[in-house]
Amino acid sequence: MAVQWDFDITITNGSALRRIPRAKMLSAVERALRGERSRRATVSVVILDDPEIHRMNKQYLNHDYPTDVITFSMSDDSVDGEIYIGAGVAVSQAAEYGVTVSAELQRLAVHGTLHLLGYDDNTPDLRKTMNDLETSYIT
């Protein structure tokens, strides 16, 4: 019997970035969900400018700086959540890592998706696991 996938993935650009790789981000998130054997998921990815993600980071996580990604799970028993990506931080990280902004936005969308799937990155070993998975799901 064929596996039935039920994914509702949205990508919203609320930043000053003129062009975002919407189709590539959608595909990368879907590859991560399928690769991690999720059959149903509702994922919203929102790209924000640094002042807005800074505000969210301070308000919700008590961190007083802009960040690359913040993830909010909306359910304890299903993959349902929101992923917020800091556009300016993504652009800076792309330059730092020597990758395109497109690749970095895909990586951050997958990173947030992995958090929704239960992965954590609060130790070096867990960070490496997530990084390896991110790389495998990005084209």
C-alpha positions, 0 to 999 in steps of 0.5 A, a space after each residue: 500500500 502506498 504511503 499517504 502524505 498530508 502536508 500543508 506547508 506555507 512559505 511567507 516572505 515578511 522581509 525586505 528580501 526581494 526574492 526567496 526560493 519558495 519552491 526550493 524551501 517547500 521541497 526541502 521541508 517536504 523532503 525532511 518530513 518524508 525522510 523523518 517518516 512524518 505522514 501529516 504536518 502543518 508547517 508555516 515558514 515566515 521570513 522576517 527582517 532582523 528587527 522583528 525576529 529580534 523582538 520575537 527572540 527577546 519576547 519569547 526566549 529572553 535573548 536580546 539579539 536577532 537570530 537565524 531561526 525560531 520554531 514554535 510547535 503548536 501541538 504535542 502529538 502532531 507536527 504542527 508549527 511555525 518557523 520564523 527565519 531572520 532574513 538578515 542573519 540568514 544573509 550574513 550566515 550565507 556569506 560566512 559559510 560560503 553558500 548562497 542565500 537560497 541554500 541558507 534559507 533552505 537549511 534554516 527551514 529544514 532546521 526548524 522542521 527538524 525541531 518540530 519533529 523533536 530534534 534538539 541542538 543543545 549539545 555538540 553531538 545533537 548539533 552535528 546530528 541536526 546539521 548532517 540531516 539538514 545537509 541531506 535534505 537540501 538540494 
